[in-house]
């Protein structure tokens, strides 16, 4: 299943008493849809919170990849355990892009080992609007393996952003001392990539390859500072984005970080290429809540640094 088609109604577009945009905007997801968006039942549960995960949404009109919140309302006043994708100003900057009776088509696109969702919008003036009416037989929720008139070969975006709702979620969870603030490894990886602007924290560069199918691959890895095999939590302040060779050396214990985020190369490796980075300060996320925590740096420095052997479970 590659496409999910949704015909927008007044409620989800914020209409109240006939007045448009009087409330928050979201896109309601069918309860019958399975295997397209992340499966909430397989996510890491966050205590006392409704299941929520950040998913990447590309609005083809803005060329931005924005991570929005996909929420399963299991505990709130919403009846029927609604599943909703919450829109935000970066997806719809003028608050006027999505309108009543528009069709939105989500295309599930593989992006560097995980998935993002490219949104195509059709209003009644679009020549393919009637094609969608015919394809869906008037249903407001449908899903399809193929839609011939949608171009999926030229997916591009020039900016990647976190929604404010996503930032607030991780801040709230972090302040409540939740061990993990991310619901999955995929969410963790996406968050680290965005926070480090898709560049290695040491080299401030990357190597990206896009193959003939339009799939993107990168030489970067979202590394845990306190390793997952040591029960390191899935949270942005326990992550750092590294090129594959530096990630290997970091997990190997060949280098670590000081309290002021400078690189410490192990004495036995000062005669290697790692020496060029010794005492260099890493590049950090602008948002301080997403910068490496001293708690996890100290763990790495005390338990991993100097092991000079692969990480394994005891």
Steps between C-alpha positions, in 0.01 A plus 500: 500500500662826382223763507244614758225730370302723736219741408511783754197598708407809701575356845864416435562835327401688813150609402293598804142624464557533128804724546821364341827464691345566838688207654808286449546317171572135454441215256293212631636155418271204443485242778498232230829612344780264603869480410526842336578730791699375803325234705429642845486156656868449413623831640685558826226598752541833679343480846178697552493631145299422192710331230665763280778482243667756275459426130655686209254686276607659171266767364579504128408870476760616758782247442539454876522178698322568829479253786144513637324310775296192418287435810273218609244654735437214740455696824353837410141610442522401133265211441600191308875530568563736209829489311601846381788671321529852640586765244702810582616828356799347320281254311239767421674840545206717389245280679308482175658220297267222615131571451159340530443209257862497382653160443836441664705204381777366723779319317719275718857572392813318616756746634837388636378174651164621630188662356368850448161602359472725197168688483336588169191722514218522246212751504196509276683710241767235449460287191558180699239579765235303313745215455531480878123511541475208261787314665354534850134445404407789727664352812690744721772246592658266244842342440662381182813333368522724193369837380624560146456878480712582808869567437712323761826518305596860581462532877716784628520713812757757602427540870425268792317624809351384829152624579457698821264228623781247456752718685255555785431127524866413552552789741199392708606138505858592586390720789280220634813281517373252242785267417413510131327790330494333156244232420729304265852468362378659174372806687830522689702482177286765330524735797879472519535563125292816518670632814843468339380642169579169327874551555761312699550663841878467459561577132194721439449327165326202342492276196153443358419272208168493316455192283307457177180427695522830686592338832748689713788340691746672732835424662367633832378301799298621800722368777401436860738657751389260772464189280165328457657170612568679830133604510579844370167682449353622173521873558669778304749595773633142484574525129763638268520487120825351369650374177528123496873481574480742795193319632694171492794659686261660755330168578841332506609741774766665286379848586255671731386847604601738777245690707540798266429275197859475375637180349737290710691244294633203692881518549550170315338651190677836485718358223194436280283729288284562806771730632390777261178531704657492846385794716268622224155609616214325325225685316190518720125540442379857540224392737670429833243239604629281215871534580682200653432459872793485740330198658546294185840649413627398845370147447681473167822644643496264800362180345577506126808717450817293486330161460644477149279206417153459353195558716326181605233413749643347814 
